Amino acid sequence: MTDETTTTEQAAAAPSRRKVIGWGGAGLALGAAAAGGAVALTRDGDHTAPVADTGGAVPFHGAHQAGIATAVQDRLHFASFDVKTTDRDELIQLLKEWTRAAERMTAGAEVGDGAYGGLPEAPPDDTGEALGLKPSRLTLTIGFGPSLFDGRFGLKDKRPGALVDLPKFPGDNLDPARSGGDICVQACADDPQVAVHAIRNLARIGFGKVAVRWSQLGFGKTSSTTPDAQTPRNLFGFKDGTRNIAGTETERLAKHVWVSGKDAEGASAWMDGGSYLVARRIRMNVETWDRTPLSEQEDIFGRDKKEGAPVGKAKEHDEPFLKAMKPDSHVRLAHPDSNNGATILRRGYSFTDGTDGLGRLDAGLFFLAYMKDVRTGFIPVQTQLAKHDALNEYTQHVGSALFAVPPGVRGKDDWWGRALFA
Amino acid sequence: MRAVRLSVVTAAATAAALTAVTGCAEKSDSKASDDAITVVAKDDSCEVSKKEFPAGHVKLAVENRGSKITEVYVLFPDDRIVTERENIGPGTKATITAEFKSGDYFIACKPGMKGDGIRQAVKATGGKAAAKRSPEMDAAVAAYRQYVQAQADATLPKVKVFTDAVRAGNIEAAKKAYAESRIGWERTEPVAESFGDIDPKVDVREDGLEDGQDPAKDWTGWHRLEKALWQDKKIGDREKQLADLLDKDLADWQKRVGKAEITPTSMANGAKELLDEVATGKVTGEEERYSHTDLVDFKANVEGAQKSFELLKPVASKNDPKLVAELDKQFAALNTLLDKYRTDKASYVFTSYEKVGKPERKELSDGVNALAEPLSKLAAAVVK
């Protein structure tokens, strides 16, 4: 934990975007210590926390990458990259440069020599739009896609068994231009401009080595990893994933999210302390949903709309009685009890990318979920849902990707993917 | 073509005019004062009364004793113009004044107003020195100036092939000559744009017209003819007039382009601007929306950028060898990628951009980003 403390102190000494870290920084560092790398923001729940309280810095260094068990921030910018260089050393060099830039940005500092004051003839290192903004609990989380292990970089025998090619699920209508990718970076922050600034600057540092394949903005978190917090609503107006794994639930994290023990042997040894990330762009036909009677909406989810309580229960966190729900209801099908205990940590965001040209919103859920193994996590659950979920009438999966998320960066000499390239 | 004409070259020229040297030229019949330097211009000589003089406000009393109209230039060692006086007729006199900072200059007489002129090296001494210049940079700028002029000189005949075909009403021949007539222009576009007035006449697109401009009357140049040939598929009297006008406007470019304000920084930034042009106009297919010859412009832009880079390399590789190596690599990669779209590497016949699919356009765009990002650091590598 000493590394984390160091980073927070550095953030306080950083030249910009630092004024507000005092409270948040200290609080977060304590939270991180308590939660073993995960960050608990506040006992009151992130839903009601005043904006000023959410401006601090989340420690970048740790046993696990931040941005997984971290209390879910309000905004997302997610980017998937194709690696363009074929030179392994050049890729390693980029990952090192990215790590240093990520350390700075998550601490609220500018990248490189900053956004102003340099040579007038040269473009500044930092693009500048985050100047004066708080660190905003920015987290940057990297992942490696199956295609990175295709032999270009000598990583063939390091592809973990869990990094499978996801099967095609019934109803999938995947756009290759919104799917896959060699490397992903998830940027989450309470200020959208801080998240966008981070992705933009990483993309800029990467030109010539990597190219953005696709990217996704998310504006409203649909999950919470904070205990006792109200579960945020998705664009259908419902709370979903009320039994999500909280950042403080060390045991459930160890059991369902962090790779360790026999899952981190052989080809997967470099994944010790890591996790697997599934990203799905799920288009939601909000217009047709909005024409659906309330009772049908509630039946489809298996919850009431106001409180989010499971059928027949009073409170959203009450344990659901699955048999009281319709067989094709979303909660019943997705529940661990219907999937041999499969549990995943959800971290998705709503999106609205303008319109679809047919007078409807191009809206939906950018589903993000972390787990120890997709073969016992996402795949069985999604197989069920794709076949039977009543929600399918209103949704379509249009983008998909799977990434191996390496363990955290331990200190100033460590870098994203070091164990993989060792 | 650029929508906003605020180029670094222009800015540099303005700054130079304001701060470095103030030159003005005036015709005068009065006898030159005693402290003036006399310049006697003949058809085969250019005699200067003093080769070394104190820095400051200096008056040149010019007399044309030759048989041809002449012009006299005061030049920096890299051929940038301090001041000039054109149209000095045989037997007439003119006075030129200029503020000389201490340093080396050339005084050049150009009998017949052609060529590099007959030059005399002179030196202004004492006083405040002008910004220190390196011979390497001066050589780079002088070589680039020659390149720009050579491009213009080679372009005009190619334009004539195109405009002749238009005047002859031969649509097919005009289409064939169109793209090639633009190569020299596209290679050196940032320099031409520094004049401000030529680019809007010859290279504007319909959407680039300003408020209140009428496309029927005010839209001139290559792209107007491109639309006539590919979209309207007809050549009328108006098109023939426009062909004449294009010849005339480009002749003006040819005459002026060699005198543009060029500095090592403007060369480096010009190279970056050429890649900007590719990124915003060519990769998107907007520049040549009727003819779809975008890849020809693309290639020409890259060639022009590469020329600047090659000339600046001796300086840049001392300051930032890593950057130079990266630029070498990325220029080569982009050129290799472009070669996939032509069968003959000696020709400028490229695949119609209409037939270049989305994934291929993305690949080209990635290549442009890969080159443009390090290229944006060239100016700093040249000056630091």
Boltz contact constraints between the chains, C-beta under 6 A:
constraints:
  - contact:
      token1: [A, 119]
      token2: [B, 380]
      max_distance: 6.0
  - contact:
      token1: [A, 121]
      token2: [B, 265]
      max_distance: 6.0
  - contact:
      token1: [A, 121]
      token2: [B, 379]
      max_distance: 6.0
  - contact:
      token1: [A, 121]
      token2: [B, 380]
      max_distance: 6.0
  - contact:
      token1: [A, 121]
      token2: [B, 383]
      max_distance: 6.0
  - contact:
      token1: [A, 122]
      token2: [B, 380]
      max_distance: 6.0
  - contact:
      token1: [A, 123]
      token2: [B, 376]
      max_distance: 6.0
  - contact:
      token1: [A, 207]
      token2: [B, 369]
      max_distance: 6.0
  - contact:
      token1: [A, 207]
      token2: [B, 370]
      max_distance: 6.0
  - contact:
      token1: [A, 207]
      token2: [B, 373]
      max_distance: 6.0
  - contact:
      token1: [A, 208]
      token2: [B, 370]
      max_distance: 6.0
  - contact:
      token1: [A, 211]
      token2: [B, 366]
      max_distance: 6.0
